[in-house]
């Protein structure tokens, strides 16, 4: 069974729906999203936190579509183009502003669906979060274990729910071990290739309304960032888990390819 892993990352996409922060007009949203200081912060989170693990995936057979607007200010549009040349799994899609968010997401994803795929593993990824370096490999392996469930409805979610919550502020960084179900990051929605849905179609907090959801609680698979520019600003429901002293720094390096000292230097004070 051929499974395509296909993700969508919105980088300051200029649309009016689908986000926690709403605006009444395209002009107001453009002013908010394209504020130079905000764009500089988002780029730093994207390159320092999100990208390292995508560039180091142990299974390179995936596509991550970077969705933004055709008028994204320079130098960021050119930088995104350069990234797609450096990391072959990245694809850039310039989507015009649309009133409704789901058709916009579909427009970004549709050109990249593999016509030979029997299953599409859709995932969403925020530009300030990270997945572990073996996320793609793990999603494939775990889907193979439970694909019988998928065959019943041709809808199935795999929730890799153990991770770290990274909070950044003027006082520095804190890392909190957390099990969070259906949070969005490291969450894969497996659908038949002829379905119009994407990972953004479904409210990830309510997935059991539409499909079976299998929670995979080990190993650590996500890094969720919370800061002043976050679309959602709190940890939300979940369970703590224990880790030995100094263990979070080791996990950052081993699982995400990140170093705490470098993150402290780059991100402290951004909010």
N, C-alpha and C positions, 0 to 999 in steps of 0.2 A: 504494500500500500504506500503510494508516494505521498508524502506529507510536505507541503510547502510552509515554511515559517515566514510570515509576512507581517511586519509591524508598521505602526504609524506614530511619528513624533511631530507634534505641532510646535513650530518655532515662531512665536509671535504672529500666528496666523490672524489675519484681519477679517474676522467674521463676527456676527452679532449673537450667536447662540453657542451653547455647549461649554460655557465656562462659569465659574462661581461669580466672577466679577462681571456685571452687565453694564452696558452703556446704551443710551437712547438713539444713537446715530453712529454711522460709520466714521464721521469726522471726530466725534468724541472718543471713539475706540482707537482710531489711528493716533490721536494725540497721546493717549495713554500707552499704547503698545510701543510706539516708535519714539517715545521719550529717550533722548540719547543716553542719559545715565541709566535708565532701566535696561536698555538694550545692552549696554556694556556689562551690567551685572548678569543678565541672562546668558550672554555669551561666555562669561567666566564660568558660571555653573555648568553650562553645556559642555565646554571643553575640559574643565578640570574634574568634573564629577561623572557626567553621563558617558562621555566618549571612550575613556580608557578601556572599559570592559568590553564595549562593542568591538573595539579594534583587536581584542585578545580572545575572542570566543573560540573555544576548543573545537566547536563545530562551525565552520565558516559558511555553511549552506543556509543562508537566510537573507532576507531583504528588509531593510529598514527605510521607509519612505519619510523624508524630511519635508513637511508641508509648511509652506509659508506663502506670503503674498508676492505678486510680481513687483510691487513697489517697496519691498523691504529696503530700508536705507542702506547705502554703502557705508562702511566696507563690508557689512555683514552678508549681503547677497553674494558678493564675490567670494567671501570666505567659505560660505556654504558650498559653492561650486567647487572650490579647491578641495574641500573635505571629501566630496564625492569622487574626486580623482585619487585621493590618498587611501580611502577606505572603500574597496570595491562593492561592499554590501549596501552602501548608502545610495539612495536615489533621491534627487531633488524634484519636488513637484510644486510649481507656482500656480496657486489656485486663486482666482479672482474673489473678491469679497462676495459672500453669499448670505442671504437673510437666514437660511436654515443650515444648521451645521452638519447634519448627517449626510445630506447630498454632497456637501463639500468634501467630507472625509471619503465618501465613496468615489468621488471624482479623482482624488489623490491616489487611492489604492488600486482602482480598476485596471489601469494600464500595466500593473505589475503582477497580476494574477497569472500563475503558470497554467497554461491550458492543459497541461498533462497531469496536473496535480489531482489526486483523488480526495484529498483533505487539505484544507487551509487552516493552519494554526495562526489565527489573528492575535496580535497583541498591540496594546497601546503603550507608549512610553513618554513620560514627561521629561522635558529637557533639563531638569535639575535632579533627576533620580538616577540610580544605577542598578543594573542587574549583575549577578555573578558571572564570572567568565565562562561557566559551563551551563548557563541558562538554556541556550538553544539545545545543547546535547541532552540536558536533563528533561526538557519538555518533550523531545522526541521519544526518549526512553520511557518516560512515565506514560505517555499517551499509548505507546505500544502495549503496555501492561493492562490498560483499561479500555482498549478500543472497542471491546464488545459493548460497552455502555454507549459509545458514540453511534454504533450501528443502529441502535434502536430508534433514535430521533435525529441523528446526524447533527446534533448539537451537544457539546460537552465542554466544560471549563475545567482546567487544571490550575489550581491555586497554590503556588509556591509561597507559603505564608510565613516563613521564618526569616527575619531580617533585622536590620538596624535602623533606628530613626536618628537622623543627623539634624541637630538644631544648630543654627549659626546666628550669632549676634555679636554685639560689641564686646561681650564678655568672653568670646571664644566659641569653641565647638563642644557640644556634648553628644555622646552616642548612647542610645538607649536600646538594649535588646528587646525585641517585641515580636510576638506572633499576631499578625493582623490578617483576618480572613477577607478575601475578595476586595483588597484595597485598590487594586489596579496595576501596580507595578509587579512584574514577574507573574502575571496572570494571563493565561493563554486560553482563547476561545476557539475550539475546533469546529469548523463548519464545512458543509459541502461546498464545493467550488462554484456551484451555480446559484448560491444564495446571494442576495444583494446586501446582506448585513456585513458589518465590520465589527471590530472590537468596541468601537465607539457607539454602536447602535444600542447597546445594553447599558443600563445603569449597573455598574459593577457591584454596588452594594446590595442589589436585589436580584442577582443572577439566578438563584434557585427558583424564581418565578417562571423562568423560561427553559431551564436545562439542568441536567445533573451537574453537580460541582464536586470535584474530588480535591481534597486538601492534602497537599504534600508538605509536611512540617519539618523535614530535614533534607538537605543541609541549609545553611544560611544562603538566601537567594536574592535578597533585595536590600537596597539602601534608599530610604525615603528621606528627602530633604524638606525641612521646614524653616522658613525664613520670611523676611518682610515682604518679599515679592511672590510668595507661594500663592497659588490659586486657592488652596485650602490650607488654613493656618494652624491646624491642631493634629494631634496624633490620632484621635478617634478611638473607637473601641478596640480592645485587643487584650493579649495576655503577656505579662512579663516572663522572661526566662533568664536564668542565671548564667553568668560567664565569669571566669576567673580574672583576677586583676591583670590588666594589660592585654587581655584577650581580644578586646575590640580592635586595638591597633593591629594585631596580627591578622584578624579577619579582614580588615580593610585592605591589607596588602595581598593576602592569599586569595581572597574571593573576588575582589574588585580591582586589583591592580593600583590601589591608591595608598598614599603615605600621609599619615595624620599631620606630620610637621608641615608638609607642603600645602595641605588643605588649610591648616591654621593660617599660614602665611598669606594664602590667596583669598580666603573667604572671610576671615575675621573682620568685622566692621563694615561689611557690605550692606547690612540691613540698616 
